[in-house]
Amino acid sequence: MKQNQQQMLNYVNSVSFAVTEANLYLDTHPCDQEALDYFRHYNKLRGKALKEYADAYGPLTLDTNSNCSDTWEWVQNPWPWQTGGDC
């Protein structure tokens, strides 16, 4: 089932939250192998989700702005909190 933009953004936010929380935990528990595996798993899901979102709706982060074109497209699409763009 194809997700709409809001569903994709919610998923990106969910996996990003998991990555951030695992990152904070690992800052104080760097030898916790289970936490490191958790971080790696969700970081991989986050990267995939960001790429899929960027392919469908434009990049959310600079590192997903990989479209090689003649213009800087980072600012061409509406931001996720906007309903439309003027470009």
N, CA, C and O atoms as a DFTB+ gen file, in Angstrom:
348 C
 N C O
     1  1       0.835      -1.178       0.000
     2  2       0.000       0.000       0.000
     3  2       0.884       1.247       0.000
     4  3       1.777       1.386       0.835
     5  1       0.630       2.127      -0.923
     6  2       1.409       3.360      -1.005
     7  2       0.925       4.351       0.048
     8  3      -0.275       4.570       0.213
     9  1       1.871       4.937       0.747
    10  2       1.536       5.892       1.797
    11  2       1.423       7.292       1.216
    12  3       2.097       7.633       0.244
    13  1       0.560       8.096       1.823
    14  2       0.489       9.485       1.395
    15  2       1.594      10.274       2.099
    16  3       2.329       9.732       2.925
    17  1       1.700      11.551       1.765
    18  2       2.792      12.363       2.290
    19  2       2.775      12.430       3.818
    20  3       3.824      12.296       4.447
    21  1       1.614      12.633       4.421
    22  2       1.537      12.744       5.875
    23  2       1.922      11.433       6.551
    24  3       2.599      11.446       7.579
    25  1       1.504      10.311       5.992
    26  2       1.860       9.011       6.560
    27  2       3.363       8.782       6.481
    28  3       3.978       8.285       7.424
    29  1       3.949       9.155       5.335
    30  2       5.396       8.995       5.187
    31  2       6.143       9.892       6.176
    32  3       7.127       9.468       6.781
    33  1       5.677      11.122       6.336
    34  2       6.324      12.045       7.261
    35  2       6.199      11.538       8.700
    36  3       7.149      11.647       9.474
    37  1       5.055      10.995       9.059
    38  2       4.882      10.423      10.397
    39  2       5.845       9.262      10.626
    40  3       6.404       9.120      11.713
    41  1       6.037       8.439       9.609
    42  2       6.962       7.317       9.737
    43  2       8.403       7.824       9.889
    44  3       9.152       7.323      10.728
    45  1       8.784       8.806       9.087
    46  2      10.122       9.396       9.207
    47  2      10.321       9.934      10.620
    48  3      11.371       9.720      11.226
    49  1       9.328      10.622      11.138
    50  2       9.430      11.159      12.503
    51  2       9.557      10.054      13.536
    52  3      10.325      10.186      14.488
    53  1       8.819       8.971      13.364
    54  2       8.872       7.857      14.315
    55  2      10.245       7.199      14.356
    56  3      10.810       6.997      15.431
    57  1      10.776       6.868      13.192
    58  2      12.086       6.210      13.183
    59  2      13.188       7.187      13.568
    60  3      14.193       6.780      14.150
    61  1      13.020       8.470      13.255
    62  2      14.003       9.473      13.677
    63  2      14.019       9.602      15.193
    64  3      15.085       9.755      15.789
    65  1      12.854       9.541      15.821
    66  2      12.769       9.583      17.280
    67  2      13.504       8.393      17.883
    68  3      14.261       8.549      18.842
    69  1      13.283       7.205      17.325
    70  2      13.950       6.002      17.833
    71  2      15.473       6.137      17.716
    72  3      16.203       5.749      18.628
    73  1      15.945       6.681      16.605
    74  2      17.385       6.862      16.390
    75  2      17.954       7.865      17.396
    76  3      19.012       7.633      17.980
    77  1      17.258       8.964      17.591
    78  2      17.736       9.988      18.524
    79  2      17.784       9.460      19.953
    80  3      18.756       9.694      20.671
    81  1      16.747       8.755      20.364
    82  2      16.717       8.205      21.720
    83  2      17.823       7.159      21.919
    84  3      18.480       7.131      22.960
    85  1      18.018       6.312      20.922
    86  2      19.095       5.319      21.015
    87  2      20.453       6.011      21.067
    88  3      21.344       5.585      21.802
    89  1      20.607       7.063      20.296
    90  2      21.848       7.829      20.291
    91  2      22.134       8.390      21.683
    92  3      23.253       8.286      22.184
    93  1      21.123       8.978      22.296
    94  2      21.301       9.537      23.641
    95  2      21.649       8.449      24.659
    96  3      22.507       8.647      25.519
    97  1      20.991       7.323      24.557
    98  2      21.280       6.210      25.463
    99  2      22.718       5.719      25.270
   100  3      23.436       5.470      26.238
   101  1      23.121       5.586      24.016
   102  2      24.474       5.094      23.734
   103  2      25.551       6.067      24.192
   104  3      26.687       5.664      24.442
   105  1      25.203       7.345      24.303
   106  2      26.174       8.315      24.825
   107  2      26.602       7.961      26.249
   108  3      27.727       8.253      26.653
   109  1      25.702       7.334      27.007
   110  2      26.023       6.979      28.392
   111  2      26.234       5.479      28.592
   112  3      26.683       5.054      29.657
   113  1      25.915       4.676      27.580
   114  2      26.076       3.223      27.651
   115  2      26.706       2.708      26.344
   116  3      26.089       1.920      25.628
   117  1      27.917       3.150      26.041
   118  2      28.513       2.846      24.732
   119  2      28.827       1.371      24.492
   120  3      29.069       0.984      23.349
   121  1      28.830       0.566      25.496
   122  2      29.160      -0.853      25.324
   123  2      27.930      -1.750      25.273
   124  3      28.069      -2.973      25.243
   125  1      26.747      -1.181      25.263
   126  2      25.502      -1.959      25.228
   127  2      25.263      -2.437      23.798
   128  3      24.776      -1.679      22.959
   129  1      25.601      -3.679      23.528
   130  2      25.519      -4.224      22.175
   131  2      24.084      -4.259      21.651
   132  3      23.843      -4.002      20.471
   133  1      23.142      -4.575      22.522
   134  2      21.740      -4.614      22.109
   135  2      21.262      -3.222      21.681
   136  3      20.536      -3.087      20.695
   137  1      21.667      -2.201      22.416
   138  2      21.306      -0.832      22.058
   139  2      21.975      -0.411      20.760
   140  3      21.369       0.289      19.949
   141  1      23.205      -0.826      20.559
   142  2      23.910      -0.510      19.319
   143  2      23.232      -1.174      18.127
   144  3      23.100      -0.560      17.068
   145  1      22.803      -2.420      18.289
   146  2      22.070      -3.110      17.223
   147  2      20.744      -2.402      16.932
   148  3      20.355      -2.246      15.775
   149  1      20.061      -1.982      17.985
   150  2      18.805      -1.239      17.856
   151  2      19.040       0.050      17.072
   152  3      18.296       0.368      16.143
   153  1      20.086       0.791      17.458
   154  2      20.429       2.036      16.771
   155  2      20.694       1.787      15.291
   156  3      20.162       2.491      14.433
   157  1      21.504       0.800      14.999
   158  2      21.845       0.503      13.596
   159  2      20.604       0.136      12.785
   160  3      20.446       0.575      11.646
   161  1      19.729      -0.670      13.379
   162  2      18.508      -1.091      12.695
   163  2      17.624       0.117      12.352
   164  3      17.199       0.284      11.209
   165  1      17.360       0.940      13.345
   166  2      16.474       2.090      13.110
   167  2      17.142       3.186      12.293
   168  3      16.458       3.922      11.582
   169  1      18.446       3.309      12.377
   170  2      19.151       4.269      11.542
   171  2      19.058       3.863      10.067
   172  3      18.925       4.714       9.188
   173  1      19.129       2.571       9.812
   174  2      18.971       2.076       8.444
   175  2      17.543       2.339       7.945
   176  3      17.348       2.774       6.810
   177  1      16.553       2.071       8.798
   178  2      15.166       2.344       8.418
   179  2      14.955       3.833       8.166
   180  3      14.241       4.214       7.238
   181  1      15.577       4.675       8.992
   182  2      15.463       6.128       8.834
   183  2      16.049       6.577       7.494
   184  3      15.438       7.369       6.776
   185  1      17.222       6.069       7.168
   186  2      17.840       6.429       5.894
   187  2      16.972       6.039       4.711
   188  3      16.822       6.810       3.763
   189  1      16.406       4.853       4.765
   190  2      15.527       4.387       3.697
   191  2      14.270       5.251       3.619
   192  3      13.834       5.622       2.528
   193  1      13.689       5.569       4.774
   194  2      12.476       6.389       4.806
   195  2      12.743       7.795       4.271
   196  3      11.931       8.342       3.525
   197  1      13.880       8.380       4.652
   198  2      14.229       9.708       4.153
   199  2      14.413       9.704       2.640
   200  3      13.995      10.639       1.958
   201  1      15.037       8.657       2.120
   202  2      15.226       8.561       0.678
   203  2      13.887       8.408      -0.048
   204  3      13.648       9.057      -1.066
   205  1      13.029       7.556       0.479
   206  2      11.723       7.360      -0.150
   207  2      10.894       8.636      -0.110
   208  3      10.220       8.973      -1.083
   209  1      10.943       9.346       1.014
   210  2      10.216      10.608       1.113
   211  2      10.779      11.617       0.111
   212  3      10.022      12.289      -0.590
   213  1      12.097      11.719       0.046
   214  2      12.733      12.669      -0.877
   215  2      12.382      12.350      -2.326
   216  3      12.135      13.259      -3.119
   217  1      12.359      11.083      -2.671
   218  2      12.007      10.697      -4.041
   219  2      10.579      11.078      -4.385
   220  3      10.284      11.438      -5.524
   221  1       9.681      10.998      -3.389
   222  2       8.272      11.271      -3.648
   223  2       7.903      12.746      -3.492
   224  3       7.102      13.270      -4.265
   225  1       8.488      13.421      -2.489
   226  2       8.022      14.763      -2.146
   227  2       9.115      15.812      -2.027
   228  3       8.814      16.982      -1.786
   229  1      10.348      15.436      -2.186
   230  2      11.450      16.372      -2.023
   231  2      12.188      16.095      -0.725
   232  3      11.643      15.452       0.171
   233  1      13.402      16.565      -0.614
   234  2      14.254      16.236       0.532
   235  2      13.809      16.910       1.828
   236  3      13.359      18.056       1.829
   237  1      13.944      16.176       2.924
   238  2      13.711      16.719       4.261
   239  2      15.013      17.163       4.907
   240  3      15.016      18.022       5.788
   241  1      16.108      16.581       4.470
   242  2      17.425      16.908       5.006
   243  2      18.369      17.161       3.850
   244  3      18.138      16.694       2.735
   245  1      19.428      17.898       4.114
   246  2      20.377      18.195       3.038
   247  2      21.018      16.944       2.459
   248  3      21.306      16.894       1.263
   249  1      21.245      15.935       3.288
   250  2      21.893      14.732       2.782
   251  2      20.964      13.891       1.904
   252  3      21.422      12.943       1.267
   253  1      19.676      14.215       1.858
   254  2      18.780      13.522       0.929
   255  2      18.461      14.394      -0.273
   256  3      17.588      14.050      -1.070
   257  1      19.147      15.506      -0.413
   258  2      18.984      16.386      -1.565
   259  2      19.970      15.965      -2.648
   260  3      20.874      16.716      -3.013
   261  1      19.778      14.753      -3.151
   262  2      20.750      14.180      -4.084
   263  2      20.356      14.354      -5.546
   264  3      21.019      13.818      -6.434
   265  1      19.301      15.085      -5.799
   266  2      18.861      15.274      -7.170
   267  2      19.900      16.097      -7.927
   268  3      20.154      17.252      -7.584
   269  1      20.482      15.517      -8.928
   270  2      21.503      16.199      -9.718
   271  2      20.824      16.919     -10.887
   272  3      20.520      16.315     -11.916
   273  1      20.599      18.191     -10.711
   274  2      19.983      18.973     -11.772
   275  2      20.726      20.290     -11.896
   276  3      21.735      20.517     -11.228
   277  1      20.223      21.140     -12.746
   278  2      20.869      22.420     -12.989
   279  2      20.478      23.496     -11.979
   280  3      21.014      24.603     -12.014
   281  1      19.547      23.176     -11.078
   282  2      19.123      24.152     -10.083
   283  2      19.214      23.545      -8.685
   284  3      19.237      22.326      -8.514
   285  1      19.264      24.422      -7.702
   286  2      19.290      24.001      -6.302
   287  2      17.846      23.773      -5.881
   288  3      17.125      24.725      -5.582
   289  1      17.423      22.512      -5.857
   290  2      16.031      22.179      -5.641
   291  2      15.631      22.118      -4.180
   292  3      14.453      21.922      -3.880
   293  1      16.560      22.278      -3.276
   294  2      16.281      22.201      -1.848
   295  2      15.151      23.160      -1.454
   296  3      14.314      22.814      -0.619
   297  1      15.118      24.342      -2.036
   298  2      14.119      25.342      -1.670
   299  2      12.948      25.416      -2.645
   300  3      12.076      26.269      -2.485
   301  1      12.908      24.557      -3.632
   302  2      11.866      24.619      -4.642
   303  2      10.553      23.978      -4.203
   304  3       9.488      24.375      -4.675
   305  1      10.613      23.001      -3.316
   306  2       9.418      22.294      -2.868
   307  2       8.883      22.943      -1.599
   308  3       9.644      23.543      -0.840
   309  1       7.573      22.828      -1.364
   310  2       7.046      23.344      -0.094
   311  2       7.601      22.537       1.072
   312  3       7.842      21.336       0.946
   313  1       7.800      23.194       2.195
   314  2       8.246      22.514       3.386
   315  2       7.106      21.643       3.892
   316  3       5.947      21.922       3.586
   317  1       7.399      20.598       4.655
   318  2       6.346      19.675       5.098
   319  2       5.185      20.353       5.820
   320  3       4.061      19.854       5.773
   321  1       5.432      21.476       6.484
   322  2       4.379      22.152       7.232
   323  2       3.593      23.148       6.370
   324  3       2.640      23.764       6.846
   325  1       3.988      23.303       5.120
   326  2       3.280      24.189       4.210
   327  2       2.290      23.392       3.363
   328  3       2.482      22.200       3.122
   329  1       1.236      24.062       2.919
   330  2       0.255      23.375       2.068
   331  2       0.563      23.561       0.602
   332  3      -0.010      22.859      -0.231
   333  1       1.425      24.458       0.260
   334  2       1.778      24.678      -1.144
   335  2       2.999      25.554      -1.250
   336  3       3.453      26.126      -0.259
   337  1       3.529      25.659      -2.444
   338  2       4.715      26.466      -2.671
   339  2       4.470      27.508      -3.740
   340  3       3.508      27.417      -4.502
   341  1       5.334      28.485      -3.792
   342  2       5.193      29.569      -4.760
   343  2       6.288      29.534      -5.811
   344  3       6.585      30.572      -6.403
   345  1       6.888      28.408      -6.062
   346  2       8.012      28.365      -7.009
   347  2       7.596      27.795      -8.334
   348  3       8.417      27.687      -9.245
